[in-house]
Amino acid sequence: MPSLRPLFVLSLVTLGAVGCAAPSDDPATEAESVDQNEEALTACGATKYNEALAHYKNAVAWSKDRNANGVCNSDNGFLWSIADEASRAVMTCGEFRSVIRTSPWAAPLRTALAPSLTLRSLTGELLVIKNSSYANWTGAEKLFQSGISFWARAEGAYGSKVRIDFAANGKATWGELVMNDVTGDITWSSTSATYSITKANARESGVRTVTVVHAGKTQKFTLGVENPVEYGAAPLFTLQPTTTTSTTPKLYSLVSECDA
């Protein structure tokens, strides 16, 4: 069997050519990155590895563009686009979960998707990739503590009606669009909030209920995930209000951006 090392080296050279060079000249950092990718190559084989690498390179390059120029001034800088390419990488070669989680080259990707729980699925920190009986929600509380956001569907030029930013120590920020009854102007209003996460049943891996308190109101959500429309697309996590009478819409871990 011919050695895969020349193909691996060529892949790394190609990766550097599109601007995904390591942010440090530290030889130890470079060696760790090479070892990481070599593990992926060995585990997945040359064909799958290079297919996954192409998606991974897209996700990193698009993230760099978004981070530098803003979402609306980049060609492929939407959260959806970046997450889907990263997901195609890990669905093609599962070892790319570790690459996305640890590689210096993946730092722009981690920065771009940092507010989204979807990133934690792509890195393997949350063992949920679709809605199934095998979904394991263990550790979800810790991931909320690390800082994530959920958005309502964007509504034209006004964007999302509701956004919740979760932070450490049970703190959160509740943001929503508010209409002035006198002028009719629609503006964004943010208030401090608190939250707690509980298990919906006795299983440690079972689904979670998220309770948010803001402005004297208590809102309960069920944490869930929607299956992607097409194979390989990124998982979409949701916060579904537990009561049908709630005026708060369903919230998502990825949001449409730059809608007009």
C-alpha positions as CSV (number, residue, x, y, z in Angstrom):
1,M,0.0,0.0,0.0
2,P,1.5,3.4,-1.0
3,S,2.3,5.9,1.8
4,L,-0.3,8.5,2.5
5,R,2.2,11.0,3.8
6,P,2.9,12.8,0.5
7,L,-0.8,13.3,0.0
8,F,-1.1,14.6,3.5
9,V,1.7,17.1,3.1
10,L,0.2,18.3,-0.2
11,S,-3.1,18.8,1.6
12,L,-1.4,20.9,4.3
13,V,0.3,23.0,1.7
14,T,-3.0,23.6,-0.1
15,L,-4.6,24.6,3.2
16,G,-1.9,27.2,3.9
17,A,-2.3,28.6,0.3
18,V,-5.9,29.7,1.0
19,G,-4.9,31.7,4.0
20,C,-5.4,29.2,6.8
21,A,-1.9,29.4,8.1
22,A,-1.3,28.9,11.9
23,P,-1.5,32.2,13.8
24,S,1.7,31.4,15.6
25,D,5.3,30.6,14.4
26,D,5.8,28.4,17.5
27,P,7.2,25.1,16.1
28,A,5.4,23.1,18.9
29,T,2.1,24.6,17.8
30,E,2.7,23.7,14.2
31,A,3.7,20.2,15.2
32,E,0.6,19.7,17.2
33,S,-1.5,20.8,14.2
34,V,0.3,18.4,11.9
35,D,-0.2,15.5,14.3
36,Q,-3.9,16.3,14.6
37,N,-4.5,16.3,10.9
38,E,-2.4,13.2,10.4
39,E,-4.6,11.4,12.9
40,A,-7.6,12.4,10.8
41,L,-6.0,11.2,7.6
42,T,-5.1,7.9,9.1
43,A,-8.5,7.3,10.6
44,C,-10.6,8.3,7.6
45,G,-8.4,7.4,4.6
46,A,-7.2,9.7,1.9
47,T,-10.4,10.1,-0.1
48,K,-12.7,10.9,2.9
49,Y,-10.0,13.1,4.5
50,N,-9.5,15.3,1.4
51,E,-13.2,15.6,0.9
52,A,-13.7,16.7,4.5
53,L,-10.6,19.0,4.2
54,A,-12.2,20.9,1.3
55,H,-15.3,21.6,3.4
56,Y,-13.2,22.5,6.4
57,K,-11.1,24.9,4.4
58,N,-14.2,26.6,3.1
59,A,-15.6,27.0,6.6
60,V,-12.3,28.5,7.9
61,A,-11.9,30.9,4.9
62,W,-15.5,32.1,5.1
63,S,-15.1,32.6,8.8
64,K,-12.0,34.7,8.3
65,D,-13.9,36.8,5.7
66,R,-16.9,37.3,8.1
67,N,-14.7,38.2,11.1
68,A,-12.7,40.7,9.0
69,N,-15.4,42.3,7.0
70,G,-18.7,41.7,8.7
71,V,-21.4,39.3,7.7
72,C,-23.1,41.6,5.2
73,N,-19.9,42.5,3.4
74,S,-18.6,38.9,3.0
75,D,-19.5,36.5,0.2
76,N,-20.2,33.4,2.3
77,G,-20.0,34.8,5.8
78,F,-23.5,33.7,7.0
79,L,-23.6,31.6,10.2
80,W,-25.7,29.1,8.2
81,S,-23.2,28.8,5.4
82,I,-20.2,28.4,7.8
83,A,-21.9,25.9,10.0
84,D,-23.1,23.8,7.1
85,E,-19.6,23.5,5.6
86,A,-18.1,22.7,9.0
87,S,-20.8,20.1,9.5
88,R,-20.1,18.5,6.1
89,A,-16.5,18.2,7.1
90,V,-17.3,16.3,10.3
91,M,-20.0,14.2,8.7
92,T,-17.5,13.1,6.1
93,C,-14.6,12.5,8.5
94,G,-15.5,12.4,12.2
95,E,-12.0,13.2,13.3
96,F,-12.5,16.8,12.1
97,R,-14.5,17.4,15.3
98,S,-11.2,17.3,17.1
99,V,-9.6,19.4,14.4
100,I,-12.3,22.1,14.7
101,R,-12.1,22.0,18.5
102,T,-8.3,22.3,18.9
103,S,-6.5,23.3,15.8
104,P,-5.0,26.9,15.6
105,W,-6.1,27.0,12.0
106,A,-9.7,26.6,13.1
107,A,-9.6,29.6,15.4
108,P,-11.5,31.9,13.0
109,L,-14.2,29.2,12.7
110,R,-14.6,28.9,16.4
111,T,-14.8,32.7,16.7
112,A,-17.5,33.0,14.0
113,L,-19.7,30.3,15.5
114,A,-18.9,31.0,19.2
115,P,-22.4,32.2,20.0
116,S,-24.1,29.1,18.6
117,L,-24.8,25.8,20.4
118,T,-24.3,24.3,16.9
119,L,-20.6,24.8,17.3
120,R,-20.5,22.5,20.4
121,S,-22.1,19.7,18.4
122,L,-19.5,20.2,15.5
123,T,-16.7,19.9,18.1
124,G,-18.1,16.9,19.8
125,E,-18.6,18.7,23.1
126,L,-22.3,18.0,22.9
127,L,-23.2,14.5,21.7
128,V,-26.3,15.6,19.8
129,I,-26.3,15.7,16.0
130,K,-30.0,15.0,15.3
131,N,-33.3,14.3,16.9
132,S,-33.1,10.7,17.9
133,S,-33.3,8.4,20.9
134,Y,-29.4,8.4,20.9
135,A,-29.2,12.1,21.5
136,N,-27.1,12.7,24.7
137,W,-27.7,16.1,26.3
138,T,-25.1,15.5,29.1
139,G,-23.1,18.6,29.8
140,A,-25.6,21.0,28.2
141,E,-25.6,23.2,31.3
142,K,-21.9,23.8,31.1
143,L,-22.2,24.8,27.4
144,F,-24.8,27.5,28.3
145,Q,-22.4,28.8,30.9
146,S,-19.7,29.2,28.3
147,G,-21.8,31.8,26.5
148,I,-24.3,31.0,23.7
149,S,-27.3,32.8,22.0
150,F,-30.6,31.8,20.6
151,W,-32.6,33.8,18.1
152,A,-36.1,34.0,16.8
153,R,-36.6,33.8,13.0
154,A,-35.6,37.0,11.4
155,E,-38.5,39.2,10.3
156,G,-37.4,41.1,7.2
157,A,-35.5,44.3,7.8
158,Y,-36.2,44.2,11.6
159,G,-34.3,41.0,12.1
160,S,-35.1,38.7,15.0
161,K,-38.0,39.5,17.3
162,V,-36.3,37.9,20.3
163,R,-32.7,37.0,21.2
164,I,-31.5,35.5,24.5
165,D,-27.8,35.6,25.3
166,F,-26.8,33.1,28.0
167,A,-23.7,33.6,30.2
168,A,-22.0,32.2,33.2
169,N,-23.5,32.0,36.7
170,G,-27.1,31.8,35.5
171,K,-27.0,35.3,34.0
172,A,-28.6,36.2,30.7
173,T,-29.7,39.1,28.6
174,W,-33.2,39.1,27.1
175,G,-33.5,41.3,24.0
176,E,-36.6,41.9,21.9
177,L,-38.2,44.3,19.4
178,V,-40.6,46.8,21.0
179,M,-43.1,49.0,19.2
180,N,-43.7,52.5,20.5
181,D,-47.5,52.9,20.8
182,V,-47.3,56.6,20.1
183,T,-44.8,56.9,17.2
184,G,-45.0,53.4,15.9
185,D,-41.2,53.1,15.9
186,I,-39.8,49.7,16.4
187,T,-36.6,49.6,18.5
188,W,-34.5,46.9,20.2
189,S,-34.8,46.7,24.0
190,S,-32.5,44.6,26.3
191,T,-33.0,43.6,29.9
192,S,-31.0,41.6,32.4
193,A,-32.3,38.1,33.0
194,T,-31.5,34.9,34.9
195,Y,-31.9,31.3,33.9
196,S,-31.7,27.8,35.1
197,I,-31.5,24.4,33.4
198,T,-33.2,21.2,34.7
199,K,-33.5,17.7,33.4
200,A,-36.9,16.9,31.9
201,N,-36.7,13.4,33.2
202,A,-34.5,11.2,35.4
203,R,-32.0,10.4,32.7
204,E,-28.7,12.3,32.8
205,S,-28.6,12.3,29.0
206,G,-32.3,13.3,28.7
207,V,-33.6,16.6,27.3
208,R,-33.4,19.8,29.3
209,T,-35.9,22.5,30.3
210,V,-34.5,26.0,30.3
211,T,-36.3,28.5,32.5
212,V,-35.6,32.2,31.9
213,V,-36.8,35.1,34.2
214,H,-36.8,38.6,32.8
215,A,-38.7,41.8,33.8
216,G,-40.8,39.8,36.3
217,K,-41.8,37.2,33.7
218,T,-41.0,33.5,33.7
219,Q,-40.6,31.7,30.4
220,K,-39.9,28.0,30.1
221,F,-38.4,26.3,27.0
222,T,-37.7,22.8,26.0
223,L,-34.2,22.4,24.5
224,G,-34.3,20.4,21.3
225,V,-32.8,19.9,17.9
226,E,-34.2,19.8,14.4
227,N,-33.0,17.3,11.8
228,P,-31.2,19.0,8.9
229,V,-33.1,19.4,5.6
230,E,-30.3,17.7,3.7
231,Y,-27.6,15.2,4.7
232,G,-24.5,16.8,6.1
233,A,-26.1,20.2,7.0
234,A,-25.5,21.5,10.5
235,P,-27.8,20.6,13.4
236,L,-30.2,23.3,14.4
237,F,-30.8,23.6,18.1
238,T,-34.1,25.1,19.4
239,L,-35.7,26.5,22.4
240,Q,-39.4,25.7,22.2
241,P,-41.8,27.5,24.6
242,T,-43.5,24.9,26.7
243,T,-46.9,26.6,26.6
244,T,-48.9,27.1,23.5
245,T,-50.2,30.4,24.8
246,S,-46.7,31.9,25.0
247,T,-46.2,35.1,22.9
248,T,-42.5,34.3,22.6
249,P,-41.6,32.6,19.3
250,K,-39.5,29.5,18.9
251,L,-35.8,30.3,19.1
252,Y,-32.9,28.8,17.1
253,S,-29.1,28.3,17.4
254,L,-28.6,29.7,13.9
255,V,-30.2,32.9,12.6
256,S,-30.9,34.3,9.1
257,E,-28.8,37.5,8.6
258,C,-28.9,40.6,6.4
259,D,-32.5,40.0,5.4
260,A,-34.2,43.0,3.8
